[in-house]
């Protein structure tokens, strides 16, 4: 099988993707920081290249000899990070990786972006790949840097014949979330009897569907295209009711009004108080952040798993690994 390089292999998506590619028989190489925690993929045989994605020499050496490159590494946190850090890790590193892919003439480059580089919609008219970028006002270093990186990748497809494809996952749920990342939402929902939730909502997708979308994009994706990997649209109220049903926990759900959440986020940003609430996170939590995966269903031949199965899988994994 062909040799595939994965960046961010120790993250939530990267760990699941590495497992799936190994199961399919790919020859796997991972580019990983020397200090990275490999707990999520410790049992997966692969070639480990220790280096940094923001070091051009490391990237060039890592890409050499690979047929396929999947770039999933990035900073995703929405708080406590300077834009310079986002720019270095999310944008400059992507420039280095695309350059190495062009130099070494890889057969396929898959850039893992985010759904939020595409304008969201409501449940009746969810966002799709034809929507422009509309979340600049969220003032998110993560979203803005990912948008810049995505545009650079698409520019290099035209300017330098980069064999690039962009995938745009929504909010991923599932097992092997060792940090945890998106699983924090599930853990929050399980640990509180009195559960306060925001007024917005988002699209939830099974992590295995995202892995399948990335792998299918290698063979079926069109160079220069973007593909939303989007499962089911749920408000936060609907999500926490589903979690309550699956877990069997008795909880009282209390909705936080949008103006209260945004005001708290504004003052937290203004005063630079420590914590995980700022205006950006408050704005996004109040947003109808809904998307459609119709294009990926049609062109990448995906069949999306119900969110209930994704939540159940994540919950069981957290229990088995003593997170709860």
C-alpha positions as CSV (number, residue, x, y, z in Angstrom):
1,X,0.0,0.0,0.0
2,X,1.0,3.6,-0.4
3,X,2.9,5.6,2.2
4,X,0.8,8.2,4.0
5,X,2.2,11.0,6.2
6,X,-0.2,12.2,9.0
7,X,0.4,15.4,11.0
8,X,-1.4,15.7,14.3
9,X,-1.6,11.9,14.7
10,X,-1.7,12.1,18.5
11,X,-4.8,14.3,18.5
12,X,-8.4,13.1,18.6
13,X,-8.9,13.0,14.8
14,X,-5.3,11.9,14.1
15,X,-5.5,9.0,16.5
16,X,-8.7,7.7,15.0
17,X,-7.5,8.3,11.4
18,X,-4.2,6.5,12.1
19,X,-6.1,3.5,13.4
20,X,-8.4,3.4,10.4
21,X,-5.5,3.7,7.9
22,X,-3.6,1.0,9.6
23,X,-6.6,-1.2,9.6
24,X,-6.8,-0.7,5.8
25,X,-3.2,-1.6,5.3
26,X,-1.6,1.7,4.5
27,X,2.1,2.3,5.3
28,X,1.9,5.0,7.9
29,X,4.4,7.7,8.9
30,X,3.6,10.3,11.4
31,X,5.2,13.7,12.0
32,X,5.1,14.4,15.7
33,X,6.7,16.8,18.2
34,X,9.4,15.2,20.4
35,X,7.4,16.0,23.5
36,X,4.0,14.7,22.1
37,X,2.0,12.3,24.1
38,X,1.5,9.2,22.0
39,X,-1.0,7.4,24.3
40,X,-3.8,7.5,21.7
41,X,-1.7,5.6,19.1
42,X,0.8,3.7,21.2
43,X,-0.6,0.3,20.0
44,X,-0.5,1.2,16.3
45,X,2.7,0.2,14.3
46,X,3.9,3.2,12.3
47,X,7.1,5.1,11.4
48,X,7.6,8.0,13.7
49,X,9.4,11.2,12.5
50,X,10.1,13.6,15.3
51,X,9.9,17.2,14.2
52,X,7.9,20.3,14.2
53,X,5.4,21.4,11.5
54,X,6.5,25.0,11.8
55,X,10.1,24.0,11.0
56,X,10.5,23.9,7.2
57,X,13.5,21.5,7.3
58,X,11.6,19.0,9.5
59,X,8.6,19.2,7.2
60,X,10.6,18.7,4.0
61,X,12.3,15.6,5.5
62,X,9.1,14.2,6.8
63,X,7.2,14.5,3.5
64,X,10.1,12.9,1.5
65,X,9.1,9.5,0.2
66,X,5.4,9.8,1.0
67,X,2.7,9.3,-1.6
68,X,-0.1,10.9,0.4
69,X,0.0,13.7,3.0
70,X,-2.9,14.4,5.4
71,X,-2.4,17.6,7.4
72,X,-4.6,17.4,10.5
73,X,-2.3,19.2,13.1
74,X,-3.4,22.6,14.4
75,X,-4.1,24.7,17.4
76,X,-7.9,24.5,18.1
77,X,-8.3,26.2,21.5
78,X,-10.3,29.4,21.5
79,X,-8.7,31.1,24.5
80,X,-5.3,32.0,25.9
81,X,-3.5,31.8,22.6
82,X,-2.0,34.8,20.7
83,X,-2.7,35.2,17.0
84,X,1.0,34.9,16.4
85,X,0.8,31.3,17.7
86,X,-2.2,30.5,15.6
87,X,-0.5,32.0,12.6
88,X,2.7,30.0,13.1
89,X,1.1,26.7,13.7
90,X,-2.1,26.9,11.6
91,X,-1.0,29.0,8.7
92,X,2.8,29.1,8.3
93,X,3.1,25.4,9.0
94,X,0.5,24.7,6.3
95,X,2.6,26.8,3.8
96,X,5.6,24.6,4.6
97,X,3.7,21.4,4.2
98,X,2.2,22.4,0.9
99,X,5.6,23.5,-0.4
100,X,7.1,20.1,0.6
101,X,4.2,18.3,-1.1
102,X,4.9,20.3,-4.3
103,X,8.7,19.7,-4.1
104,X,8.4,16.0,-3.5
105,X,5.5,15.6,-5.9
106,X,3.1,13.8,-3.6
107,X,0.1,12.2,-5.3
108,X,-2.5,13.6,-3.0
109,X,-2.6,16.3,-0.2
110,X,-5.6,16.3,2.1
111,X,-5.9,19.5,4.2
112,X,-8.1,19.1,7.3
113,X,-9.8,22.5,7.8
114,X,-12.9,23.3,9.8
115,X,-16.5,23.8,8.9
116,X,-16.4,27.3,10.2
117,X,-14.3,28.5,7.3
118,X,-17.7,28.1,5.5
119,X,-20.6,30.2,6.5
120,X,-23.1,28.3,8.7
121,X,-26.9,28.4,8.2
122,X,-30.0,27.4,10.1
123,X,-31.7,24.1,10.3
124,X,-34.0,24.8,7.4
125,X,-31.1,26.1,5.3
126,X,-27.8,24.7,6.6
127,X,-24.5,26.0,5.4
128,X,-23.0,24.3,2.4
129,X,-19.7,24.5,0.4
130,X,-21.1,27.4,-1.8
131,X,-21.3,29.7,1.3
132,X,-18.6,32.3,1.8
133,X,-16.6,33.0,5.0
134,X,-18.9,34.8,7.4
135,X,-17.4,34.4,10.8
136,X,-14.7,37.0,10.7
137,X,-16.7,39.0,13.3
138,X,-16.3,36.2,15.8
139,X,-12.7,37.4,16.2
140,X,-11.5,33.8,16.5
141,X,-7.8,33.3,16.0
142,X,-8.4,29.7,15.3
143,X,-11.1,30.2,12.7
144,X,-9.3,33.1,11.0
145,X,-6.0,31.3,10.8
146,X,-7.7,28.1,9.4
147,X,-9.5,30.2,6.8
148,X,-6.2,31.8,5.7
149,X,-4.5,28.4,5.5
150,X,-7.4,26.9,3.5
151,X,-7.3,29.7,1.0
152,X,-3.6,29.3,0.6
153,X,-4.0,25.6,-0.1
154,X,-6.7,26.3,-2.7
155,X,-4.4,29.0,-4.3
156,X,-1.6,26.5,-4.6
157,X,-3.8,24.1,-6.4
158,X,-4.2,26.7,-9.2
159,X,-0.7,28.3,-9.0
160,X,1.5,25.3,-8.4
161,X,-0.5,22.3,-9.4
162,X,-0.8,21.1,-5.8
163,X,-3.0,17.9,-5.8
164,X,-4.9,19.3,-2.8
165,X,-8.3,18.6,-1.4
166,X,-9.9,20.3,1.6
167,X,-12.2,18.6,4.1
168,X,-14.2,20.6,6.6
169,X,-15.3,18.6,9.6
170,X,-17.9,19.9,12.0
171,X,-17.9,19.0,15.8
172,X,-16.5,15.5,16.1
173,X,-17.7,12.9,18.6
174,X,-16.4,9.4,19.3
175,X,-13.8,7.2,21.1
176,X,-10.1,7.7,21.6
177,X,-10.5,11.3,22.7
178,X,-7.5,11.0,25.1
179,X,-7.0,14.7,25.9
180,X,-10.0,15.0,25.8
181,X,-11.0,17.7,23.2
182,X,-14.6,17.7,21.9
183,X,-15.3,15.1,24.6
184,X,-15.2,17.9,27.2
185,X,-18.8,18.7,26.1
186,X,-19.9,15.2,27.0
187,X,-18.0,15.2,30.3
188,X,-19.5,18.5,31.2
189,X,-22.9,17.2,30.6
190,X,-22.3,14.1,32.8
191,X,-20.8,15.8,35.8
192,X,-23.4,18.4,36.6
193,X,-26.9,17.7,38.1
194,X,-27.8,21.3,37.3
195,X,-26.8,21.8,33.7
196,X,-26.6,25.3,32.1
197,X,-26.5,25.3,28.4
198,X,-26.1,28.0,25.7
199,X,-28.9,29.0,23.3
200,X,-27.1,28.1,20.0
201,X,-26.4,24.7,18.3
202,X,-24.0,23.0,16.0
203,X,-23.5,20.1,13.7
204,X,-22.3,16.9,15.3
205,X,-20.5,14.2,13.3
206,X,-19.1,10.7,14.3
207,X,-15.3,10.7,14.3
208,X,-15.3,7.5,12.2
209,X,-17.4,9.2,9.5
210,X,-14.8,12.0,9.4
211,X,-12.0,9.4,9.0
212,X,-13.9,7.7,6.3
213,X,-14.5,11.0,4.5
214,X,-10.8,11.8,4.5
215,X,-9.9,8.4,3.2
216,X,-12.6,8.5,0.5
217,X,-11.4,11.9,-0.5
218,X,-8.0,10.4,-1.4
219,X,-9.6,8.4,-4.2
220,X,-12.9,10.1,-4.9
221,X,-12.3,13.8,-4.0
222,X,-11.9,16.4,-6.7
223,X,-8.6,18.4,-6.6
224,X,-9.3,22.0,-5.5
225,X,-12.7,21.2,-3.9
226,X,-13.9,21.5,-0.3
227,X,-16.0,18.9,1.4
228,X,-18.1,19.5,4.5
229,X,-18.0,16.4,6.7
230,X,-21.3,17.1,8.5
231,X,-23.6,14.8,10.4
232,X,-26.6,15.9,12.4
233,X,-27.7,19.4,13.4
234,X,-28.7,19.8,17.0
235,X,-29.3,22.7,19.4
236,X,-27.3,22.4,22.6
237,X,-30.6,21.7,24.4
238,X,-31.3,18.8,22.0
239,X,-27.7,17.5,22.5
240,X,-27.9,17.5,26.3
241,X,-31.3,15.9,26.2
242,X,-29.8,13.1,24.0
243,X,-26.9,12.7,26.4
244,X,-29.3,12.5,29.4
245,X,-31.3,9.8,27.6
246,X,-28.2,7.7,26.8
247,X,-26.5,8.1,30.2
248,X,-29.7,7.7,32.2
249,X,-28.7,10.6,34.5
250,X,-31.3,12.9,36.0
251,X,-30.5,16.5,35.3
252,X,-32.2,19.8,35.2
253,X,-31.4,21.8,32.0
254,X,-31.3,25.6,32.3
255,X,-30.9,27.8,29.2
256,X,-28.5,30.7,29.5
257,X,-30.0,33.8,27.6
258,X,-27.8,34.9,24.7
259,X,-27.4,38.5,26.1
260,X,-26.2,37.1,29.5
261,X,-23.6,34.9,27.8
262,X,-22.3,37.5,25.4
263,X,-22.1,40.2,28.2
264,X,-20.1,37.8,30.4
265,X,-17.8,37.0,27.5
266,X,-17.4,40.7,26.6
267,X,-16.3,41.6,30.2
268,X,-14.1,38.6,30.5
269,X,-12.3,39.6,27.3
270,X,-12.2,43.2,28.4
271,X,-10.7,42.5,31.8
272,X,-8.6,39.5,30.5
273,X,-9.8,37.4,33.4
274,X,-8.5,33.8,33.4
275,X,-10.9,31.2,32.2
276,X,-12.4,29.7,29.1
277,X,-15.1,32.2,28.5
278,X,-14.4,35.2,26.2
279,X,-16.4,37.1,23.7
280,X,-15.4,34.7,20.9
281,X,-16.6,31.6,22.7
282,X,-19.7,33.3,23.9
283,X,-20.5,34.5,20.3
284,X,-20.0,31.0,18.9
285,X,-22.1,29.3,21.6
286,X,-25.0,31.5,20.8
287,X,-24.8,30.8,17.0
288,X,-26.9,28.5,14.9
289,X,-23.8,26.7,13.6
290,X,-25.6,24.3,11.2
291,X,-24.2,22.6,8.1
292,X,-25.1,20.1,5.4
293,X,-23.0,17.1,4.4
294,X,-24.9,16.4,1.1
295,X,-21.9,17.0,-1.1
296,X,-19.8,14.5,0.8
297,X,-22.6,12.0,0.7
298,X,-22.9,12.5,-3.0
299,X,-19.3,12.7,-4.1
300,X,-17.4,10.9,-1.4
301,X,-20.1,8.2,-0.9
302,X,-20.4,8.8,2.8
303,X,-23.3,7.5,4.9
304,X,-23.5,9.4,8.2
305,X,-23.9,7.6,11.5
306,X,-26.6,8.9,13.8
307,X,-25.3,11.2,16.6
308,X,-26.8,8.9,19.2
309,X,-24.3,6.2,18.1
310,X,-21.4,8.7,18.3
311,X,-22.3,9.8,21.8
312,X,-22.8,6.2,23.0
313,X,-19.4,5.2,21.6
314,X,-17.7,8.2,23.2
315,X,-19.5,7.6,26.5
316,X,-18.5,3.9,26.6
317,X,-14.9,4.7,25.8
318,X,-14.7,7.3,28.6
319,X,-16.1,4.8,31.0
320,X,-13.7,2.0,29.9
321,X,-10.8,4.3,30.3
322,X,-11.8,5.7,33.7
323,X,-12.6,9.3,32.6
324,X,-15.9,9.0,34.4
